[in-house]
Amino acid sequence: MIGESVHVPQPEGSLRVIVSGDTGPPVLLLSGAGNDNALLSWRRLIPVLAAGHRVLALDWPKQGGSKPWQGFAGHERMLGCVTAVLDHFGLRQAALVGLSQGGAIALAYAIEHPERVSRLVALAPAGVISFPPVVHQMLWLTAKSRLLNRTLPSLVFRSRAACAWFARRALFAGPVADFEQIVDEYHADVLANGAGSSDWQNDSIGFRRMRVDLRPSLSRISCPTLFVQGSRDAGVRPAHTRAAAGLVPGARFELIEGAGHWSNRQEPERVNALVADFLREPAAPGDGDPGAGTTMRS
């Protein structure tokens, strides 16, 4: 058993949060988009962090146990989900660890609500990328077409072989110890819920430029920040993440050689150690209140 499932009521439905660890500073884990969820992203990290932290792992709206969800979950609503979880558990402040879509939300939340973020880890974050013309317009068209972003993916990925191909090409860049388990879990979610891009992904791209581009505001992040990036990521190029890290005052950048987009699942021992060590580092003067929000409720 990874942890206890706690449901946070919301007007559109409820948010499921996996809770693990009895004591220690709180950490909120934010997973990626599509058919990702809290357990798929963080199954290997939760037990490591729970040894010294109170760990919360959020299922985004329409993912995992956060279904059904009646309403659109765009950028502002996703930020509101983070606030809802922190408030529900009585946390004034927590560390945020986000992957891909979750990395973008973690960065954006630290920009908009700096007083509530003690530390920040962004793994292959979205929200720091731009695309050349034509490619951008093709992505915009896909985002606006339910046929392209939902119906066709749901049909294609009903095949387990298609899920395995996607995982090898888009998520990983080499051997993964528990690859078959990951594919089984991913495929089961597709069969149960369909496949496709998230509301946040579809909402983040405008016709001419990205509607969610955090780069102009990254200098406002004031908490200790770690960026983690796979060197062979097909979705988020290392140069984008390295450049984003350079815009955050004092941020640290770690490249995981040979890893793809899901470096946390391809190289869990290395990534888990990086994250755990970073979260354990003593706070420097001016880093905020490291003990804030350690009282939790459910």
N, C-alpha and C positions, 0 to 999 in steps of 0.2 A: 504494500500500500504506500503510494507516494506521499499522500497527505489527505487532509479532510477537505471535502467540497463545501464551500459556503456560498450561498446565493445572495447577491446584493440587489434588492428590488429597484427597478427603474420604471419610468412611465411606459417604455416600449416593451418591457419584458424583464428579464433579470440577468445579471452578470454573474457567471460562475467564477469563483476564485479558489484555486487549490492552495491550502494553507498548511505549512509544515514548519517545524522548529518551535521550541517552546520559549526560548529567551534570545536576547541579543538584538542588535540594531535591525530595523525592518528593511526589507528589500522587496521591491515590486518588479516582477519579471513580465515583459511585454513581448509577445510573440509576433510572428510575421503575418502576411496576408494569405488569401486564398484558402486552401485546405489545411493550413497550419492551425495549431491550437496550443494551449499551455503545456500539455503533457508531451506533445510531439516535439516541440522546441526544447523543453527544459527538463525532460525526463532524467537526463544524466547530470544536470546541474543542481536540481533541487536538493537531493540528499547531501551533496557536498556543502552547499551554503547553509542547510538546516542545522549543521553541526555547531554553527556559531551565530546564526541569524534567525529572525522570524521571517519566513519566506512566504510571499504572496505571489501566485502565478495566475494572471488574468486571462480568461478566454474573452477575446473581443466579441462584440455583437455579431451574431450569426455564425459563430465558431464554437466548436466543442460543446460545452454545456450551457452556453449563452444563447440558446434557441428555445422557443421561437422569439424573434425580435421584430416588432412591428414599427418600421420606420427606417429612414436613411441614416447611415452612420458615416458621415463625412468627417472632415478634419476637426471642426469645432466640437462635434459630438464625441469624437474619440478622446479629445482632451478632457471633456466633461466626464468621461468614464473613469479616467485616472483620478480626478477629484472625487468622484463618487466612491471609489474604492478606498482612498485614503481617509475620507470622512467616515465611512462606514466602520472602519477599524480604529477610529479615534487617533489617527496619525497626523501630527502637525508636519512631519518631515519623514522622508524615506529615501533610500538609494533607488535609482531606476536602472534596470538593465533591459535594453531593447534590441531586438533583431529585426533588420530590414524595415518593414512598416513600423514595427515596434520601436526601432531605433530612431526613426523620424519623429514619432510621437514623443519619445523620451527627450530628444533634443528640443523639440518645440515646447514641451512642458517646462523644461528648465529655463527656457527663454521667457515664457509667459508667467511662470510661477516660481521664481528662483528661491523664494523663502521655504518652499516645500520639498526641495531636492537637495539631499546631503551629498550625494555622489552620483556619477552618471557613467554608464558603460553603453556604448553604441557599437553594435556588431553589424558591419556591412549596411549602414543606415541608408534608407531612402531619404528623399527630401533634400539631397545635396547634389543632384544629378541634373544635367540638361542634355538634350538630344539635338542632333543636327536637323535642319529643315527636311521635310519629306518624311524622315523617320518619325519625327515628332508628330506630324499630321496623321501618319498611319496609326500611331499609338492613340492619338486623340479619337480617331474614328473607331478604333476597337473599344475604347472606353465608353463611347456613346451608343454602341450597338449591342443590345442584349444577345443577338444572334452570335456575335463574335466573342463577347466576353463571358457568356454564360451557357447558351444552348449548345454550341459546338464543343466547347471544352467538356461539358457534362457527358456528351455522347462519346467523345474520343477516350476520355479517361475512365470510362466504365471497363475498359480493358486493363487488367493488371499489368500486362506487358507495356502498355503505354505509360502507366504510372512509373514503372521501373525505368523506362527510357528517359522520361522527364527528370527523374531524380538523378540519374547519371549525368545528364547533359546540363541541367539547370541548377541543381542543388549541390552536387558533389563534384570533385575533380580527382577522384582516386578511390582506393579501397575504403570501405566503411564496415566496421566489425559487425554491426547489427543491421546491415542494409536490408535484408529480407523482412525483418520485423518492422522497419520503418515503412517499407513499401506496403506491407500488409495493412498497417494502420492507416496510411494515406489512402489506399484503395478502398478500405472499408468506409472511410469518411465520404469519399466520392459516391459510392453506391448509396449511402444513406442520405446525402445532402446535395449531390451534384458538385460541379467544379466551376471555377471561374475566378475572376479578379474581385477584389473587395470593393465596397462602396468608397472606402478611403482612396484606393488606387484610382478608381474611375473619377473621383472628385478632384484628385490632385493635379490633373493635367488639363490645361486650357488649350484653345485652338492654336495660339501662337507661342505660348510659353507655359512653363509649369506654374500652376496656381499655388502649389506648395513648394517654395524654394527658400530654404532656411538659411542659405549662405550669407545673405546680407545682415542677418541678425545673430549669427553664431558668436560674435565677439561679446555679446551680452551675457553669455553663460559664465557664471561666477563660481561654480562648484568644481571640485576635482573631477576631471573627465578622462576616460580611457576609450579610445577607438580601437576596435579589433577587426581585422580584415583578412580574408583568404586571398592568397596571391593569385589564384586561378579562378576567381569568382567571375562567372559569365554574366551576372546581372548587375553587379555594382563593381565597377573597375577600381582597382586599388588606388589609382591616381586620384579619383574623386574623393575617396575617404581620407587619403593622406592630405589632400588640399583642405578638406573640411577641418581636419584636426589642427591644421596650421592656423585656422581662423579663431579657434577657441583658446583663450588665454591659458597657458600652462598645460594644455592637453598633451596626453601621451598617445602615441600611435604604435600598435603592434601588428606586424604582418605575420600571418600563419602560412609558411611556405607549403605549397602543394595543395592547399585547401580550397574548396569552392565556397559557395554562398552560405551553406550551413556548416561553417567551420566548427560550431559548437557540437554538432553531431558527427562530423567526420573526424575531428581531432578533439574529442571531449576532454581527455586528460590534460592536454596543454591549455585549452581554452578555460576549462574549469579552474585550473591553478592560477591563470592570469587574473580571472575575475575575482576569485576568492582572496588572493593576495592583495589586489587593489582595494577591495572593500575593507580589508583589515588594516590598511595603512592608517597610522594616526593622523588625525586632522591637524592641519597647519593653522596658525593664527589667521582668522578672517575667513576660514572655510565654512563657517556656519556652526550650528549647534549639533554636534554629532550624536547627542543623546536624545534629541527631540523625537517625540512620538513613539517611544519604545513601549508604551502601554497600549495593549491591543484588546479589541473585543470582537465578537462575531455574532 
